[in-house]
Amino acid sequence: MPADSAGRWNLSIFQMMKLVVFFAVAFASVAPMVHLWQAGAVQGGSAAGLGFVAIFGAVLVPLEWIGLSLVLVRRGPGRDTLILCLLLCSVLVALSAACWILFYQLLPALRRGTGPPDMVIAMSINSLVVLILAAGGLFLAGRIVRAFAAKGVR
């Protein structure tokens, strides 16, 4: 084997077209949100708005790729593992955003002593969302570990 091709991928034209479709769908879903942020429609065009757009894209794009995987990727254990990994990526981003919001709401309430009643309701709902996402993440991680153990991958 020649030395210059040691680290290269050998993809067919059809596989390259699939990659182009995956990234085109990702850009097509995130670009309108970026334009809305630039126009000031998402939190006034602030840095927090850009963070919201980034989190939105990080949750949405893997979910879209799951739909594309069902159509474009051949059936088998590899596709199932890919779908589980994409789901886990989306759940972990949502979990980290929910945890950040929980601590962002918790700290001001603790500084004031007691927050207003709606703050308590919001914190309890957010805590429930964090617990549900954490349970989903643990479930998906367990499924991925079992899938790799069945293949013999360490």
C-alpha positions, -999 to +999 in steps of 0.1 A: +000+000+000+014+034-009+024+056+021+003+086+010-030+067+011-025+052+046-050+076+064-074+082+036-110+071+034-122+053+003-157+065-002-178+059-033-196+087-051-229+075-036-215+077-001-201+112-008-235+123-020-250+110+012-226+130+032-235+161+012-272+155+019-265+152+057-246+184+059-270+203+035-299+194+058-279+205+089-270+239+073-305+243+060-320+240+094-295+262+113-292+290+088-327+305+092-321+307+130-288+325+124-305+349+101-332+355+127-305+361+153-287+386+130-320+404+124-325+407+162-355+384+165-338+359+188-332+377+221-324+410+204-293+397+186-273+394+218-247+368+228-273+349+247-294+347+216-264+333+197-260+307+225-297+298+221-292+294+184-261+271+190-280+250+215-310+248+192-288+236+163-269+211+185-302+195+196-319+197+162-292+185+138-286+151+154-324+145+154-326+154+117-297+131+110-316+103+127-344+107+101-319+108+073-302+077+087-334+058+085-337+066+048-300+067+036-281+042+057-284+005+051-302-016+078-281-034+104-264-031+138-242-002+125-272+020+117-289+012+150-257+022+169-254+053+148-290+063+157-284+056+194-252+078+193-270+106+176-299+104+201-274+105+229-257+136+215-290+154+213-301+143+248-267+153+264-268+188+248-304+193+261-294+179+295-265+203+298-287+233+287-313+223+313-287+220+340-273+254+332-308+269+333-315+252+366-283+266+382-289+300+365-323+302+381-313+286+414-285+311+423-306+343+422-333+326+442-308+316+469-293+351+471-327+366+477-336+341+504-369+329+488-379+334+453-414+342+440-438+313+438-434+311+400-397+307+405-403+276+426-426+262+400-401+269+372-373+253+392-394+222+400-403+217+364-368+223+353-356+198+379-380+172+365-367+179+330-332+174+342-341+141+358-359+128+327-331+138+304-305+122+327-325+090+328-328+090+291-291+096+287-282+067+310-306+044+292-291+053+258-255+050+271-264+015+284-278+005+251-247+018+233-224-001+257-244-033+251-243-027+213-205-024+213-201-053+237-222-075+213-198-065+185-167-072+207-155-036+206-136-025+238 
